[in-house]
Each structure stands twice: as structure tokens, then as C-alpha cells.
Amino acid sequence: MNAFPIIDAHLHFIGNHPDSLAMLEEFNLKLLNVCVSHSSFKWREIMATPYRDLARRYPHRYAWCTAFVSPGFDDPDYAERAIRDLERDFADGAIACKVWKDLGMDLRDPQGRYVMVDDPIFAPIFEHLAHRGKPLLMHIGEPLSCWQPLNPASPHYNYYSKNPRWHVYGRPGFPSHAEILAARDRVIENHPRLRVIGAHLGSLEHDVREIARRMERFPNFAVDTSARLTDLAFQDPSVVRDFLHRFSDRVLFGTDIVARTPQDQMTPEERTELLDAARANYRRHLAFLGGRAPVEFQGRSIPGLGLSADLMEKLFFANARAWYPGI
């Protein structure tokens, strides 16, 4: 077992089988299951309900983060309705709320314009979250490589080659990376009482110095590392190490493991494969961040960062407790 408990502050994992719980016990893990709201699927049925149930049954192993529905631009009561839904979820144990990348990249208003996260329609929701002391997890934007030609050397080549819908290089009229993140930054600035966690290193994973600039501007902003370990590995280790030490209270560990099939519905072989992959994922993060031995990333052998035990405990545990009250 690792020397400290771990909170994985960003994943999607319906681990409702004894084997799943045994894996969590093995690593002394608690998981924050994160909902993704999108009109293309029944997110409440697929995510919110099982995540809520896991947190109720195993509160020492699971917590959950809700979301809110996309706006109805012909509905004058949209924000009020969204707030009512959030309050119901908070009463059901949700500890935070997430907004997703469809804002700025997919959702359009009746005039065909992309809806940005700083649209005034969302302001009452964000103010309500601030008033309630509920954090906002923001997956706004994508890696910079989303706007660039496909490159096999990129950490994100595999994702964009398999998900061309989200690869926007060469698509005219599409908002730029800078425009989308500027809208995100305005939300952080306009709601200083709102605790904001930028998912996936705040969509600035290409350069931790860009994250540092936001943190200097916004004391209410933190980031999680979910699905971005390779981005850290590919940067200058001294710069990454300095960033993690300088902002040691504002970086949260996460994996973004996606396993939305209830694990009691899997075959034993499927479940074993999934849990073995999860174990390897956690060991990989611990080895690279806490060790000095080389770790393999896309065919490259990269020495670990060798972070101190105190900093590792912050990244893997204490920071999640600070930024997600009630976890």
C-alpha cells in the first residue's frame, strides 16, 4: 500500500463489484466520479444515478460531481430550473458541479453562434455555486493540438485520430483555443468567490508556465492532472518541478479513467482487464511523480520527477480535500 491515502479527483468509474472495492482498498483510494452533461446521451441515467448510489453505499470510497443541462434559449426560467436541479443533486450528496467542453466547441445559440461559458445565461448558476460554497470543475477547451495538424508525436494524437469530431484544425469559423480560454478566464475573474478547478491542467497542458500565469491572476483557480501525465513528462522537468512546488496547494491528482459500464455487469475477464489497467495507471502516476527511475511515454524513456513525500501527499490527497469540501 502507498504511504498516503489517494483521492482520484476526476474519473468515471462504476466500481460496484467486490473486486473493484478490493482494488480501492489496495491503494487506499477514494474516487470523485464526474458527470458530463450533454444532450446526445442520458447522462443522468448513465452517470448521475449510479455515481450517487455508489457514494451512498460506500462514502469512504466514492464521492460524486453533478452537472447541469444545456440551456434552452427560449426558456426564461432556464437558470432557475438548472439551480433547482443542482440543489436536488446537492441534497443527494453531490459535492461539486462540472461544465463541459461543449460550451465553446459544440453548443450553438438560435443564431448559430457558439455559446461560450461566459454567456450571461450561466452567470446566475455560477453565482449560486459560489454562494453555496460548491466548487466548479471546468473542462473548457481542449489541448492546443486540437487546433493543429495531427502529429504522431503529440500526447493527443491517439485521441484526435480516433475522435475527429473534436479535432478542429482547418475548420473555418471555429473559435480559437485562446478565445475559448479567455471566456473561461472571464468566468473565474467575474466570480471571485467561486472555487474553480480546471480539468486536464486547465486545457493549458502544453506549457505549465501558462497555467502559472492564470494562478498568479486568479487565487480561486486550481487544476487537476487528469489524463495529462504525458504532457507533464514531455516538458522540461525542472520547469514542471518548479511549477508543482510553487503551486503545491493548487494541483489535484486525477486520472480520467472512463469505465461507465457497471462492473457487476462485466464478465470476470473484462473486469480483471479493467482493474489491472487501473492498477497500472495508478502505479505509473506514483512512479513518475514520486520516483526517479525512467518511465516509458510513447516510446520515450523519461526519468521521474522525484517529488518529495510532502508534495506527493498534497497532490494525491490533501489538495482534493481542500478544493472539494466534503469529499
PyMOL commands that set and color helices and strands:
alter all, ss='L'
color gray80, all
select helices_A, chain A and resi 18-27+43-57+78-91+102-105+120-132+144-147+157-162+164-166+177-190+199-202+208-217+229-233+237-246+263-265+268-290+309-323
alter helices_A, ss='H'
color red, helices_A
select strands_A, chain A and resi 6-13+29-34+62-67+96-99+136-138+196-198+221-224+251-252+258-259+294-297+300-303
alter strands_A, ss='S'
color yellow, strands_A
deselect
rebuild
show_as cartoon
